Amino acid sequence: MTKIYFRAGLLTLTGIFLAGCVTINIYFPAAAAEKAADKIIEEVWQLKKPEEGVQDADKPAPSQPSMQPAQPAQPLQP
Amino acid sequence: MRNPISRLMLLMILLPLSFAGHTAADIEINTPAIASLKQSMQQRHSQLEPYYERGAVGLTHDGLIAMRDANALPLSARQPVNALIAAENQDRNALYREISRANSHPEWEGDIRSTFGQRWIDLARPGWWYQAPNGSWVRK
């Protein structure tokens, strides 16, 4: 009889432990949120296409943080 | 491990573990409300883009946009650009709210907003302006 009580107690403790685990799991998934944000921003700003193609026509100012430094604009001029 | 109670306990341990791993994996963004907000923002972006490049409009640190330099615009353009900014911010606020709601965690809205705030800035083109956390404007 005491064995049954012991097991019932153990079961209850396990239940409490698991409930605790589930509660702890409700944190903000920062990495997943970042990925979701990137996906939405890429769609809204349509970033995928210009990356594959050529980035041109938007270079108004001389002071730019250079992303691709070595890109000879006119390689050969006769 | 032969008796049913032990098995049940093992099941109770293993089942939620797999479930926990699953729920932490990703964020739901495929809902009709989010899709229509995305579409409306995408259409508006072609109108806003020249103003980002000119520095008239910049990205704020809290995931919205704002008029940075009205003097970069002719007088006649200021009112329409202000209207564009207001409409864009309305959509952005709705987007953050919808994402938190779609994931059944309305309390995440602030976190989602700040995640987006950072990513809009990170993905912005060189030359666009954004707001640093202290409120000053920085050219990317």
Backbone of each chain as ProteinMPNN parsed JSONL, in Angstrom:
{"seq_chain_A": "MTKIYFRAGLLTLTGIFLAGCVTINIYFPAAAAEKAADKIIEEVWQLKKPEEGVQDADKPAPSQPSMQPAQPAQPLQP", "coords_chain_A": {"N_chain_A": [[0.828, -1.204, 0.0], [1.925, 1.264, 0.838], [3.739, 1.488, -1.113], [2.289, 2.119, -3.338], [1.396, 4.672, -2.664], [3.843, 5.929, -2.629], [4.579, 5.777, -5.317], [2.532, 7.24, -6.441], [3.091, 9.716, -5.392], [5.559, 10.218, -6.582], [4.797, 10.351, -9.212], [3.236, 12.649, -9.156], [5.201, 14.531, -8.546], [6.764, 14.342, -10.838], [4.959, 15.328, -12.689], [4.715, 17.991, -11.802], [7.315, 18.861, -12.225], [7.484, 18.672, -15.007], [5.535, 20.487, -15.767], [6.774, 22.772, -14.952], [8.931, 22.784, -16.716], [7.62, 23.279, -19.152], [6.639, 25.805, -18.654], [8.994, 27.279, -18.413], [9.805, 27.142, -20.995], [8.479, 29.138, -22.358], [9.862, 31.407, -23.531], [11.185, 34.227, -25.331], [11.797, 33.482, -28.643], [14.524, 34.47, -29.911], [16.362, 34.056, -32.067], [14.821, 32.735, -33.982], [12.907, 34.672, -34.415], [14.42, 36.656, -35.576], [15.096, 35.459, -37.967], [12.569, 35.225, -39.116], [11.944, 37.916, -39.338], [13.88, 38.755, -41.186], [13.027, 37.375, -43.434], [10.564, 38.559, -43.99], [11.342, 41.234, -44.377], [13.035, 41.003, -46.572], [11.171, 40.353, -48.476], [9.462, 42.595, -48.489], [11.176, 44.699, -49.128], [12.207, 43.66, -51.363], [14.765, 42.32, -51.705], [16.164, 40.16, -52.662], [16.405, 39.955, -55.503], [18.035, 42.205, -56.549], [20.464, 41.494, -55.404], [21.383, 39.249, -56.748], [21.549, 40.197, -59.346], [22.913, 43.09, -60.962], [24.084, 45.756, -59.02], [23.22, 48.887, -59.548], [22.966, 52.376, -60.497], [22.373, 53.588, -58.086], [24.241, 55.316, -56.722], [24.924, 57.914, -55.242], [26.639, 59.506, -53.595], [30.045, 60.303, -52.6], [31.159, 59.315, -50.176], [31.052, 56.298, -49.123], [30.494, 53.421, -47.17], [32.465, 50.865, -48.046], [31.328, 48.024, -49.566], [31.91, 46.23, -51.639], [34.948, 46.499, -52.505], [36.921, 46.225, -54.581], [36.133, 46.732, -57.601], [36.503, 47.081, -60.721], [35.327, 49.623, -62.667], [35.562, 50.406, -65.348], [37.208, 48.34, -67.114], [38.757, 48.151, -69.443], [40.059, 50.531, -71.552], [40.292, 51.785, -74.624]], "CA_chain_A": [[0.0, 0.0, 0.0], [2.806, 2.434, 0.878], [4.406, 1.554, -2.414], [1.391, 2.836, -4.26], [1.46, 6.093, -2.298], [5.153, 6.407, -3.071], [4.546, 5.96, -6.771], [1.623, 8.349, -6.746], [3.836, 10.939, -5.071], [6.581, 10.374, -7.612], [4.079, 10.761, -10.413], [2.86, 14.052, -8.97], [6.422, 15.335, -8.672], [7.129, 14.371, -12.26], [4.014, 16.243, -13.33], [5.081, 19.37, -11.442], [8.579, 19.131, -12.905], [7.228, 18.885, -16.433], [4.812, 21.748, -15.909], [7.819, 23.781, -14.834], [9.681, 22.809, -17.978], [6.803, 23.917, -20.184], [6.574, 27.229, -18.328], [10.293, 27.868, -18.734], [9.941, 27.16, -22.441], [7.811, 30.282, -22.97], [10.764, 32.542, -23.65], [11.103, 34.785, -26.678], [12.794, 32.835, -29.514], [15.153, 35.601, -30.602], [16.965, 33.668, -33.35], [13.73, 32.456, -34.918], [12.266, 35.948, -34.737], [15.312, 37.354, -36.496], [14.95, 34.802, -39.266], [11.256, 35.602, -39.636], [12.035, 39.328, -39.721], [14.658, 38.826, -42.435], [12.208, 36.87, -44.525], [9.561, 39.578, -44.306], [12.02, 42.432, -44.889], [13.497, 40.693, -47.925], [10.021, 40.42, -49.382], [8.941, 43.958, -48.573], [12.172, 45.528, -49.825], [12.605, 42.899, -52.565], [16.236, 42.354, -51.649], [16.797, 38.999, -53.282], [16.71, 40.153, -56.927], [19.203, 43.036, -56.837], [21.692, 40.838, -54.961], [21.853, 38.367, -57.809], [21.853, 40.993, -60.525], [23.933, 44.122, -60.786], [23.62, 46.915, -58.266], [23.656, 50.111, -60.216], [22.068, 53.521, -60.522], [22.106, 54.228, -56.793], [25.483, 55.707, -56.064], [24.9, 59.352, -55.33], [27.629, 60.248, -52.809], [31.384, 59.695, -52.603], [31.522, 58.647, -48.925], [30.247, 55.101, -48.9], [31.16, 52.28, -46.574], [32.621, 50.017, -49.232], [30.99, 46.621, -49.414], [32.733, 45.505, -52.604], [35.908, 47.538, -52.821], [37.633, 46.093, -55.846], [35.278, 46.439, -58.738], [36.876, 48.022, -61.775], [34.154, 50.027, -63.431], [35.894, 50.323, -66.769], [38.457, 47.581, -67.127], [39.602, 48.376, -70.62], [39.689, 51.695, -72.334], [41.244, 51.929, -75.736]], "C_chain_A": [[0.868, 1.261, 0.0], [3.512, 2.612, -0.456], [3.574, 2.353, -3.416], [1.421, 4.332, -3.966], [2.766, 6.707, -2.79], [5.149, 6.71, -4.568], [3.641, 7.126, -7.168], [2.326, 9.68, -6.486], [4.857, 11.24, -6.14], [5.958, 10.911, -8.898], [3.722, 12.243, -10.328], [4.084, 14.951, -9.153], [6.858, 15.458, -10.132], [6.248, 15.364, -13.004], [4.383, 17.689, -13.063], [6.355, 19.79, -12.183], [8.34, 19.467, -14.379], [6.48, 20.187, -16.673], [5.804, 22.904, -15.838], [8.6, 23.921, -16.121], [8.91, 23.561, -19.044], [6.74, 25.412, -19.926], [7.87, 27.923, -18.737], [10.438, 28.04, -20.249], [9.289, 28.373, -23.107], [8.729, 31.499, -22.919], [10.636, 33.079, -25.075], [12.18, 34.16, -27.565], [13.475, 33.85, -30.42], [15.691, 35.216, -31.979], [15.887, 33.414, -34.396], [13.046, 33.743, -35.347], [13.109, 36.725, -35.741], [15.172, 36.778, -37.907], [13.626, 35.199, -39.921], [11.281, 37.051, -40.113], [12.774, 39.468, -41.047], [13.816, 38.42, -43.626], [11.191, 37.933, -44.969], [10.219, 40.807, -44.936], [12.506, 42.192, -46.318], [12.352, 40.774, -48.93], [9.551, 41.852, -49.578], [9.893, 44.851, -49.365], [12.668, 44.863, -51.103], [14.124, 42.867, -52.722], [16.891, 41.23, -52.425], [17.248, 39.272, -54.718], [17.943, 41.014, -57.18], [20.518, 42.399, -56.406], [22.272, 39.96, -56.061], [22.286, 39.151, -59.034], [22.942, 42.016, -60.227], [23.325, 45.272, -59.99], [24.13, 48.157, -58.965], [22.649, 51.218, -59.976], [21.755, 54.086, -59.144], [23.417, 54.533, -56.074], [25.654, 57.218, -56.101], [26.101, 60.047, -54.663], [28.979, 59.538, -52.808], [31.687, 58.903, -51.329], [30.61, 57.46, -48.673], [31.068, 54.06, -48.184], [31.267, 51.169, -47.607], [32.341, 48.559, -48.912], [31.831, 45.768, -50.368], [33.765, 46.496, -53.113], [36.501, 47.427, -54.211], [36.678, 45.719, -56.953], [35.595, 47.438, -59.83], [35.701, 48.34, -62.663], [34.401, 49.929, -64.929], [37.246, 49.618, -66.912], [39.374, 47.912, -68.302], [39.127, 49.613, -71.343], [40.71, 51.903, -73.438], [41.679, 53.394, -75.944]], "O_chain_A": [[0.594, 2.21, -0.735], [3.836, 3.726, -0.87], [4.088, 3.138, -4.213], [1.465, 5.157, -4.879], [2.802, 7.83, -3.293], [5.641, 7.745, -5.017], [3.937, 7.886, -8.091], [2.182, 10.638, -7.246], [5.006, 12.387, -6.56], [6.505, 11.787, -9.568], [3.882, 12.991, -11.292], [4.021, 15.985, -9.819], [7.263, 16.525, -10.594], [6.721, 16.137, -13.837], [4.369, 18.519, -13.972], [6.461, 20.905, -12.694], [8.915, 20.411, -14.921], [6.742, 20.902, -17.641], [5.686, 23.886, -16.571], [8.897, 25.029, -16.567], [9.476, 24.386, -19.76], [6.781, 26.207, -20.866], [7.854, 29.004, -19.325], [11.105, 28.961, -20.721], [9.516, 28.619, -24.291], [8.382, 32.513, -22.313], [10.031, 32.43, -25.929], [13.367, 34.294, -27.266], [13.054, 34.063, -31.557], [15.505, 35.952, -32.948], [16.019, 33.824, -35.549], [12.652, 33.889, -36.503], [12.577, 37.371, -36.643], [15.136, 37.51, -38.896], [13.57, 35.473, -41.12], [10.716, 37.381, -41.156], [12.344, 40.213, -41.927], [13.879, 39.037, -44.689], [10.991, 38.166, -46.161], [9.71, 41.354, -45.915], [12.401, 43.074, -47.171], [12.531, 41.201, -50.07], [9.275, 42.273, -50.701], [9.455, 45.665, -50.178], [13.462, 45.446, -51.84], [14.68, 43.321, -53.722], [18.056, 41.338, -52.805], [18.343, 38.871, -55.111], [18.82, 40.611, -57.944], [21.571, 42.712, -56.961], [23.483, 39.927, -56.28], [23.274, 38.809, -59.683], [23.779, 41.817, -59.347], [22.202, 45.703, -60.252], [25.329, 48.437, -58.97], [21.617, 51.018, -59.334], [20.932, 54.996, -59.042], [23.659, 54.063, -54.962], [26.436, 57.741, -56.895], [26.533, 61.094, -55.145], [29.05, 58.323, -52.991], [32.408, 57.907, -51.394], [29.537, 57.595, -48.085], [32.222, 53.83, -48.544], [30.253, 50.592, -48.0], [33.025, 47.942, -48.096], [32.386, 44.74, -49.982], [33.494, 47.252, -54.046], [36.578, 48.416, -54.939], [36.439, 44.54, -57.215], [35.021, 48.526, -59.865], [35.144, 47.466, -63.327], [33.561, 49.435, -65.681], [38.298, 50.255, -66.837], [40.597, 47.947, -68.169], [37.956, 49.735, -71.701], [41.88, 52.173, -73.165], [42.475, 53.681, -76.838]]}, "seq_chain_B": "MRNPISRLMLLMILLPLSFAGHTAADIEINTPAIASLKQSMQQRHSQLEPYYERGAVGLTHDGLIAMRDANALPLSARQPVNALIAAENQDRNALYREISRANSHPEWEGDIRSTFGQRWIDLARPGWWYQAPNGSWVRK", "coords_chain_B": {"N_chain_B": [[10.961, -0.943, -14.937], [8.891, -2.222, -15.967], [6.324, -2.076, -15.086], [3.118, -0.466, -15.564], [2.922, 2.145, -14.524], [5.499, 3.183, -14.391], [6.117, 3.215, -17.064], [4.285, 5.046, -17.974], [5.251, 7.301, -16.71], [7.682, 7.617, -17.989], [6.799, 8.148, -20.547], [5.521, 10.535, -20.058], [7.681, 12.123, -19.582], [9.167, 12.056, -21.96], [7.423, 12.838, -24.044], [6.576, 15.661, -23.762], [9.087, 16.78, -24.087], [9.878, 16.457, -26.755], [7.914, 17.955, -27.856], [8.43, 20.451, -26.775], [10.832, 21.112, -28.025], [9.898, 21.409, -30.577], [8.087, 23.614, -30.496], [9.8, 25.68, -29.931], [11.115, 26.087, -32.231], [10.365, 27.708, -34.577], [8.88, 30.802, -35.873], [5.626, 31.77, -36.467], [4.644, 33.129, -39.498], [2.973, 32.988, -41.56], [0.187, 34.0, -42.176], [-3.035, 35.137, -43.298], [-3.475, 37.851, -42.613], [-0.896, 38.855, -42.106], [0.246, 38.412, -44.593], [-1.196, 40.215, -46.204], [-0.476, 42.633, -45.106], [2.24, 42.643, -45.68], [2.152, 42.772, -48.446], [0.994, 45.268, -48.886], [2.932, 46.919, -47.789], [5.05, 46.352, -49.426], [4.231, 47.379, -51.868], [4.135, 50.063, -51.218], [6.753, 50.581, -50.782], [8.193, 51.149, -53.143], [7.497, 53.743, -53.596], [8.526, 54.984, -51.364], [11.255, 54.528, -51.422], [12.979, 56.371, -52.958], [13.037, 58.488, -51.157], [14.276, 57.494, -48.915], [16.81, 57.216, -49.962], [17.495, 59.818, -50.551], [17.7, 60.789, -48.072], [15.674, 62.051, -46.827], [13.806, 60.597, -45.462], [14.107, 58.373, -42.717], [15.13, 55.373, -40.912], [13.784, 54.433, -37.86], [14.909, 53.553, -34.501], [13.067, 51.993, -33.274], [11.759, 50.321, -35.037], [10.176, 51.686, -36.877], [9.475, 54.308, -39.346], [10.606, 57.651, -40.087], [10.287, 61.195, -40.756], [13.253, 62.607, -41.615], [14.707, 64.737, -42.66], [13.145, 67.34, -43.639], [13.822, 69.411, -45.255], [15.093, 68.365, -47.405], [13.204, 67.967, -49.212], [11.01, 69.274, -51.716], [8.608, 71.835, -51.011], [6.048, 71.101, -51.794], [6.094, 68.367, -51.76], [6.141, 67.518, -49.177], [3.795, 67.057, -47.682], [2.529, 64.773, -48.991], [4.604, 62.884, -48.529], [4.669, 62.762, -45.77], [2.206, 61.567, -45.395], [2.676, 59.087, -46.554], [4.58, 58.097, -44.757], [3.068, 57.934, -42.411], [1.183, 56.009, -43.148], [2.836, 53.817, -43.629], [3.938, 53.397, -41.086], [1.686, 52.689, -39.697], [1.069, 50.241, -40.876], [3.39, 48.834, -40.163], [3.239, 48.785, -37.343], [0.928, 47.275, -37.121], [1.827, 44.922, -38.258], [3.767, 43.968, -36.397], [2.123, 43.509, -34.251], [0.371, 41.612, -35.301], [2.091, 39.44, -35.81], [2.902, 38.725, -33.232], [0.454, 37.995, -32.251], [-0.278, 35.915, -33.965], [1.396, 33.985, -33.081], [0.418, 33.368, -30.673], [1.347, 34.838, -28.497], [0.887, 37.618, -27.314], [2.379, 39.242, -25.704], [4.87, 39.301, -26.751], [5.143, 41.346, -28.523], [6.679, 43.706, -28.171], [9.308, 42.683, -28.165], [9.404, 41.615, -30.725], [9.099, 43.897, -32.235], [11.517, 45.237, -31.572], [13.361, 43.435, -32.574], [12.77, 43.549, -35.322], [13.305, 46.273, -35.695], [16.085, 46.329, -35.465], [16.807, 44.644, -37.599], [15.746, 45.856, -39.923], [17.447, 48.016, -40.072], [19.932, 46.74, -40.287], [19.68, 45.547, -42.786], [19.343, 47.647, -44.473], [20.098, 49.748, -47.308], [23.394, 50.949, -48.202], [23.981, 54.354, -47.51], [21.45, 55.037, -46.747], [19.56, 56.481, -44.047], [19.571, 55.987, -40.516], [18.278, 55.702, -37.152], [20.14, 55.987, -34.253], [20.264, 54.278, -31.033], [20.382, 56.358, -29.171], [18.97, 58.326, -30.362], [20.1, 59.957, -32.277], [20.76, 60.702, -35.778], [22.156, 58.542, -38.202], [24.228, 57.962, -40.997], [24.169, 55.245, -43.147]], "CA_chain_B": [[10.341, -0.31, -16.086], [7.903, -3.094, -16.591], [4.947, -1.785, -14.705], [2.514, 0.605, -16.378], [3.138, 3.503, -13.997], [6.83, 3.62, -14.824], [6.039, 3.522, -18.496], [3.541, 6.298, -18.121], [6.14, 8.387, -16.318], [8.66, 7.799, -19.063], [6.072, 8.784, -21.632], [5.279, 11.922, -19.669], [8.936, 12.873, -19.699], [9.63, 12.147, -23.343], [6.472, 13.492, -24.935], [6.696, 17.124, -23.787], [10.416, 17.202, -24.526], [9.849, 16.595, -28.209], [6.988, 19.044, -28.122], [9.12, 21.689, -26.431], [11.775, 21.373, -29.1], [9.168, 21.835, -31.757], [7.502, 24.946, -30.359], [10.841, 26.697, -29.887], [11.849, 26.089, -33.492], [10.202, 28.87, -35.454], [7.845, 31.807, -35.608], [4.596, 31.716, -37.51], [4.402, 34.397, -40.205], [2.14, 32.712, -42.729], [-1.247, 34.17, -41.965], [-3.572, 36.082, -44.296], [-3.293, 39.246, -42.179], [0.51, 39.215, -42.305], [0.485, 38.455, -46.04], [-1.735, 41.431, -46.819], [0.359, 43.753, -44.648], [3.484, 42.584, -46.449], [1.895, 43.23, -49.809], [0.753, 46.707, -48.882], [4.214, 47.582, -47.542], [5.9, 46.162, -50.603], [3.79, 48.34, -52.881], [4.486, 51.412, -50.779], [8.211, 50.746, -50.744], [8.717, 51.777, -54.358], [7.303, 55.185, -53.444], [9.353, 55.505, -50.267], [12.679, 54.289, -51.635], [13.763, 57.568, -53.288], [13.178, 59.38, -49.999], [15.333, 56.903, -48.073], [18.105, 57.485, -50.589], [17.776, 61.244, -50.458], [17.909, 61.128, -46.659], [14.519, 62.763, -46.286], [13.153, 59.668, -44.537], [15.057, 57.439, -42.116], [14.601, 54.255, -40.122], [13.945, 54.684, -36.422], [15.426, 52.37, -33.802], [11.964, 51.171, -32.759], [11.086, 49.564, -36.091], [9.274, 52.504, -37.692], [10.226, 55.26, -40.154], [10.278, 59.025, -39.708], [10.856, 62.273, -41.562], [14.536, 62.978, -41.011], [15.114, 66.058, -43.123], [12.09, 67.839, -44.523], [14.407, 70.365, -46.198], [15.517, 67.64, -48.595], [12.035, 67.819, -50.086], [10.282, 70.498, -52.068], [7.468, 72.083, -50.114], [4.841, 70.413, -52.254], [6.194, 66.919, -51.544], [6.197, 67.176, -47.754], [2.537, 66.492, -47.209], [2.386, 63.382, -49.448], [5.587, 62.005, -47.883], [4.181, 62.538, -44.409], [1.109, 60.598, -45.463], [3.305, 57.781, -46.795], [5.22, 57.67, -43.502], [2.019, 57.555, -41.468], [0.59, 54.745, -43.595], [3.836, 52.774, -43.428], [4.052, 53.094, -39.658], [0.468, 51.992, -39.299], [1.248, 48.848, -41.306], [4.452, 48.204, -39.376], [2.7, 48.486, -36.013], [-0.019, 46.165, -37.272], [2.621, 43.72, -38.542], [4.353, 43.455, -35.152], [1.018, 43.013, -33.428], [-0.147, 40.385, -35.92], [3.04, 38.341, -35.627], [2.83, 38.262, -31.847], [-0.843, 37.345, -32.076], [-0.273, 34.656, -34.718], [2.165, 33.015, -32.312], [-0.27, 33.263, -29.379], [2.095, 35.503, -27.433], [0.774, 39.07, -27.517], [3.404, 39.952, -24.92], [6.128, 39.343, -27.518], [5.103, 42.429, -29.51], [7.832, 44.593, -27.979], [10.517, 41.981, -28.614], [9.339, 41.506, -32.188], [9.361, 45.252, -32.736], [12.934, 45.6, -31.498], [14.075, 42.571, -33.522], [12.589, 44.15, -36.642], [14.013, 47.549, -35.719], [17.491, 46.04, -35.734], [17.005, 44.021, -38.911], [15.518, 46.864, -40.981], [18.668, 48.821, -40.156], [21.023, 45.897, -40.793], [19.486, 45.222, -44.204], [19.176, 48.875, -45.251], [21.161, 49.993, -48.287], [24.358, 51.998, -47.846], [23.498, 55.675, -47.889], [20.202, 55.33, -46.044], [19.759, 56.987, -42.69], [18.852, 55.305, -39.433], [18.385, 56.367, -35.867], [20.852, 55.239, -33.211], [19.443, 54.192, -29.817], [20.317, 57.64, -28.446], [18.088, 59.235, -31.081], [20.786, 60.713, -33.334], [20.662, 60.085, -37.099], [23.432, 58.055, -38.709], [24.141, 57.524, -42.392], [24.782, 53.914, -43.264]], "C_chain_B": [[9.244, -1.185, -16.695], [6.483, -2.694, -16.24], [4.428, -0.54, -15.43], [2.809, 2.005, -15.848], [4.495, 4.052, -14.438], [6.816, 3.994, -16.292], [5.338, 4.856, -18.739], [4.447, 7.485, -17.787], [7.161, 8.685, -17.413], [8.02, 8.541, -20.236], [5.868, 10.271, -21.323], [6.538, 12.771, -19.806], [9.288, 13.1, -21.168], [8.703, 12.964, -24.24], [6.615, 15.02, -24.931], [8.063, 17.595, -24.254], [10.445, 17.41, -26.03], [8.971, 17.78, -28.595], [7.675, 20.387, -27.877], [10.095, 22.069, -27.526], [11.065, 21.919, -30.32], [8.678, 23.269, -31.632], [8.572, 26.029, -30.363], [11.453, 26.933, -31.265], [11.615, 27.329, -34.357], [8.989, 29.724, -35.12], [6.893, 31.791, -36.787], [4.441, 33.087, -38.173], [3.507, 34.194, -41.422], [0.656, 32.783, -42.397], [-1.755, 35.18, -42.994], [-3.344, 37.538, -43.906], [-1.862, 39.702, -42.436], [0.804, 39.331, -43.799], [-0.034, 39.755, -46.642], [-0.964, 42.661, -46.353], [1.656, 43.817, -45.455], [3.276, 43.167, -47.84], [1.727, 44.743, -49.86], [2.064, 47.472, -48.649], [5.141, 47.481, -48.748], [5.537, 47.166, -51.699], [4.216, 49.757, -52.516], [5.99, 51.653, -50.876], [8.764, 51.436, -51.982], [8.533, 53.292, -54.301], [8.252, 55.774, -52.407], [10.851, 55.476, -50.585], [13.478, 55.547, -52.014], [13.982, 58.486, -52.089], [14.173, 58.824, -48.979], [16.687, 57.305, -48.633], [18.492, 58.948, -50.48], [18.036, 61.671, -49.017], [16.752, 61.907, -46.064], [13.82, 61.909, -45.236], [14.206, 58.693, -44.016], [14.353, 56.382, -41.288], [14.825, 54.531, -38.638], [14.395, 53.399, -35.724], [14.297, 51.488, -33.273], [11.122, 50.558, -33.883], [10.096, 50.352, -36.924], [10.121, 53.379, -38.626], [9.777, 56.669, -39.762], [10.872, 59.997, -40.712], [12.149, 62.71, -40.887], [14.902, 64.413, -41.364], [14.098, 66.571, -44.135], [12.646, 68.805, -45.558], [14.924, 69.697, -47.461], [14.378, 67.51, -49.603], [11.514, 69.179, -50.505], [9.018, 70.613, -51.221], [6.253, 71.24, -50.493], [4.88, 68.915, -51.949], [6.047, 66.545, -50.081], [4.92, 66.506, -47.262], [2.34, 65.054, -47.697], [3.377, 62.423, -48.776], [5.185, 61.734, -46.437], [3.06, 61.507, -44.382], [1.642, 59.191, -45.693], [3.898, 57.225, -45.497], [4.157, 57.187, -42.513], [1.415, 56.206, -41.844], [1.553, 53.578, -43.355], [3.931, 52.391, -41.947], [2.826, 52.362, -39.137], [0.584, 50.504, -39.661], [2.303, 48.14, -40.465], [3.969, 47.848, -37.977], [1.75, 47.291, -36.077], [0.728, 44.861, -37.508], [3.184, 43.129, -37.242], [3.265, 42.855, -34.263], [0.515, 41.68, -33.98], [0.792, 39.203, -35.706], [2.954, 37.818, -34.193], [1.512, 37.526, -31.603], [-0.874, 35.982, -32.771], [0.489, 33.571, -33.96], [1.612, 32.843, -30.898], [0.545, 33.824, -28.219], [2.031, 37.015, -27.629], [1.864, 39.845, -26.767], [4.748, 40.014, -25.639], [6.219, 40.565, -28.427], [6.323, 43.358, -29.407], [9.125, 43.968, -28.464], [10.552, 41.887, -30.133], [9.642, 42.859, -32.818], [10.857, 45.562, -32.684], [13.785, 44.705, -32.396], [13.979, 43.161, -34.927], [13.373, 45.456, -36.742], [15.469, 47.343, -36.077], [17.699, 45.529, -37.155], [16.723, 44.969, -40.077], [16.816, 47.642, -41.192], [19.808, 47.993, -40.753], [20.912, 45.66, -42.301], [19.322, 46.462, -45.082], [20.355, 49.065, -46.201], [22.162, 51.021, -47.755], [23.841, 53.342, -48.344], [22.189, 56.047, -47.206], [20.518, 55.767, -44.619], [18.976, 56.167, -41.692], [19.14, 56.007, -38.119], [19.114, 55.465, -34.872], [19.979, 55.206, -31.96], [19.368, 55.51, -29.035], [19.524, 58.703, -29.203], [18.769, 60.015, -32.198], [20.713, 59.957, -34.659], [22.049, 59.733, -37.617], [23.235, 57.63, -40.161], [24.861, 56.202, -42.537], [25.842, 53.885, -44.358]], "O_chain_B": [[8.744, -0.916, -17.787], [5.55, -2.943, -17.004], [5.202, 0.321, -15.849], [2.933, 2.949, -16.628], [4.623, 5.22, -14.806], [7.434, 4.976, -16.702], [5.74, 5.662, -19.578], [4.428, 8.517, -18.458], [7.459, 9.84, -17.717], [8.619, 9.436, -20.832], [6.017, 11.135, -22.187], [6.478, 13.964, -20.103], [9.662, 14.205, -21.563], [9.171, 13.703, -25.106], [6.763, 15.618, -25.996], [8.185, 18.707, -24.768], [10.968, 18.411, -26.52], [9.264, 18.508, -29.543], [7.527, 21.33, -28.654], [10.17, 23.235, -27.912], [11.585, 22.794, -31.011], [8.835, 24.06, -32.562], [8.302, 27.166, -30.749], [12.224, 27.875, -31.448], [12.577, 27.938, -34.824], [8.199, 29.418, -34.228], [7.306, 31.797, -37.947], [4.146, 34.079, -37.507], [3.306, 35.113, -42.217], [-0.037, 31.767, -42.344], [-0.979, 35.989, -43.504], [-3.052, 38.371, -44.764], [-1.639, 40.808, -42.928], [1.522, 40.235, -44.226], [0.623, 40.337, -47.505], [-0.81, 43.622, -47.107], [2.107, 44.89, -45.855], [4.092, 43.939, -48.344], [2.245, 45.411, -50.754], [2.283, 48.534, -49.231], [5.907, 48.397, -49.047], [6.408, 47.724, -52.366], [4.605, 50.547, -53.377], [6.439, 52.788, -51.034], [9.705, 52.224, -51.884], [9.318, 54.039, -54.885], [8.722, 56.904, -52.543], [11.617, 56.296, -50.079], [14.548, 55.776, -51.452], [14.994, 59.182, -52.014], [14.832, 59.582, -48.266], [17.594, 57.685, -47.893], [19.668, 59.281, -50.333], [18.528, 62.771, -48.765], [16.831, 62.372, -44.928], [13.305, 62.426, -44.244], [15.078, 58.243, -44.759], [13.159, 56.473, -41.001], [15.943, 54.831, -38.22], [14.281, 52.305, -36.276], [14.543, 50.353, -32.866], [9.929, 50.306, -33.71], [9.26, 49.764, -37.609], [11.339, 53.216, -38.693], [8.708, 56.853, -39.18], [11.825, 59.679, -41.423], [12.145, 63.131, -39.73], [15.339, 65.195, -40.52], [14.18, 66.275, -45.327], [12.041, 69.009, -46.61], [15.167, 70.362, -48.468], [14.569, 67.005, -50.709], [11.571, 70.135, -49.731], [8.447, 69.615, -50.78], [5.531, 70.736, -49.633], [3.837, 68.263, -51.884], [5.846, 65.372, -49.766], [4.96, 65.522, -46.524], [2.012, 64.186, -46.888], [3.029, 61.278, -48.486], [5.339, 60.619, -45.94], [2.973, 60.684, -43.47], [1.144, 58.224, -45.118], [3.74, 56.046, -45.181], [4.328, 56.159, -41.859], [1.165, 55.364, -40.981], [1.144, 52.496, -42.933], [3.995, 51.211, -41.603], [2.924, 51.52, -38.245], [0.245, 49.629, -38.865], [2.129, 46.978, -40.096], [4.244, 46.759, -37.475], [1.764, 46.418, -35.209], [0.314, 43.811, -37.017], [3.086, 41.922, -37.016], [3.467, 41.829, -33.612], [0.264, 40.739, -33.226], [0.339, 38.087, -35.45], [2.935, 36.607, -33.971], [1.462, 36.557, -30.846], [-1.422, 35.016, -32.239], [0.257, 32.38, -34.171], [2.259, 32.247, -30.036], [0.444, 33.341, -27.091], [3.007, 37.627, -28.062], [2.223, 40.959, -27.149], [5.663, 40.703, -25.188], [7.26, 40.799, -29.041], [6.916, 43.742, -30.415], [9.946, 44.633, -29.097], [11.603, 42.059, -30.751], [10.357, 42.945, -33.816], [11.41, 46.093, -33.647], [14.807, 45.144, -32.923], [14.98, 43.261, -35.636], [14.027, 45.716, -37.751], [16.029, 48.081, -36.888], [18.645, 45.927, -37.835], [17.39, 44.893, -41.109], [17.231, 47.895, -42.323], [20.553, 48.47, -41.609], [21.921, 45.582, -43.002], [19.177, 46.345, -46.298], [21.464, 48.603, -45.934], [21.801, 51.872, -46.942], [23.33, 53.451, -49.459], [21.853, 57.226, -47.094], [21.579, 55.471, -44.07], [17.868, 55.708, -41.97], [20.087, 56.782, -37.986], [18.734, 54.31, -34.68], [19.056, 56.01, -31.829], [18.397, 55.748, -28.318], [19.414, 59.843, -28.75], [18.091, 60.669, -32.99], [20.615, 58.73, -34.676], [22.992, 60.514, -37.491], [22.224, 57.024, -40.516], [26.007, 56.049, -42.113], [26.459, 52.846, -44.594]]}, "name": "protein", "num_of_chains": 2, "seq": "MTKIYFRAGLLTLTGIFLAGCVTINIYFPAAAAEKAADKIIEEVWQLKKPEEGVQDADKPAPSQPSMQPAQPAQPLQPMRNPISRLMLLMILLPLSFAGHTAADIEINTPAIASLKQSMQQRHSQLEPYYERGAVGLTHDGLIAMRDANALPLSARQPVNALIAAENQDRNALYREISRANSHPEWEGDIRSTFGQRWIDLARPGWWYQAPNGSWVRK"}
